[in-house]
Amino acid sequence: MRLQDLTQLLGGLLPLFSQRRLAPSPRRRSFEQGDWLAELELLQLAQELKALADQRGGFEAELFDLMVSIADVLELDHGWPRSQSNQWLMRMGLWEEDLPSEA
């Protein structure tokens, strides 16, 4: 087969492959589900810490540090942008003014 024939054949096949979306593998789905569950567990832990802080009248040093650590994990391991984690910390009541976002 000549190079020109191969090029023509590949040119006809490429549109077929680009239209076809590969289904995620069971392993990938399992990994993503585990990742989502881990994120949910972090958010539930944070909600419990917020309830404890509300009972104590605010975020003392240890609770504050735990909440900031959860936000760091959400950024580093779960892909949250810093602006999203800062807004989440504001909603949770850690601080009232918006912090400058770092790139």
N, C-alpha and C positions, 0 to 999 in steps of 0.2 A: 504494500500500500504506500502511496506517495504521501509526502508531507502535506501537500495541498488537499488531498482527500481526507487525511486525518483532521486537518484544520476545519474543513467543511463539516465533517461528522461531529466534532466537538462543538462547533458553533451551533449545530442543531440540537445538541443535547443540553447545553448549558441552560437555556430557558426552562427546560423541564425540571432541572435540579433546583433552580432558584425559586420556582413556584411551590415546590414541595417542602413542607416544614417537617422536620424530624420530630417525632414524639419524644418527650423526655424519657430517659431510661428509668426503670424502677429504682435503681441505685440513686440517681440524681433526685428523683421525687422524694425518696426517703431522706436524703441529706437535707433538701430544702425544707421538708416538713419538720425535721429535727431542729433546724435553724430557727424556724418560726416558733416552735414550741419553747426553745431556749429564750427567745426574745420575749415571749408571753410570760414566762416564769420570772424574768427580770422585771417586767412591768408590774406583775402582781406583787413581787417583793417590795418594789418601790411604793406601791399603794399601801401596803401594810406598814412600811416605815413612815409614810405620811400620816397615817392614822395614829401611830405612836407619837409622832411629833405634835400632832394636834392635841393629844391627851396631855403631853408635857408642856404645852404652851410654846412650842417652836422647835426648830431644828438645832439641837445642841451640836457640839463639835463632831461627835462620833456619827450621829445620824446624818449630818451635813456631808461628812466625808464619804459615807456609804452611798448617798444619793449621787454625788459627783462621780464616784467610781462606777456606778451603774450607767450614768450618762457616757462615761469614757468607753465602757464596754460596748454600749449601743453604737457608738461612733466607730470604734476600731474593728469590732467583730461582726456588726450587723449593718454597716454601711450608712448609718445615719450621718447627714451633714451636721457640722458643728452648730449651724443656725437652728436646726431642728431640735437638737438636744438642749440648746440654751432656752428655746421657747418652751420645751417640755419642763425644764427645771423651773422656769417662771410660773407655769401653770401649776406645778406641784407646790409652789410657795417658797422656794429657796431664796429667791431674790426678786425684787420688784422692777428694777430697771434692766433694760436690754443691754447685754454685754456686747462689745464689738466682736464681730466674727473674724476668726482667723482663717486664712485660706487653706 
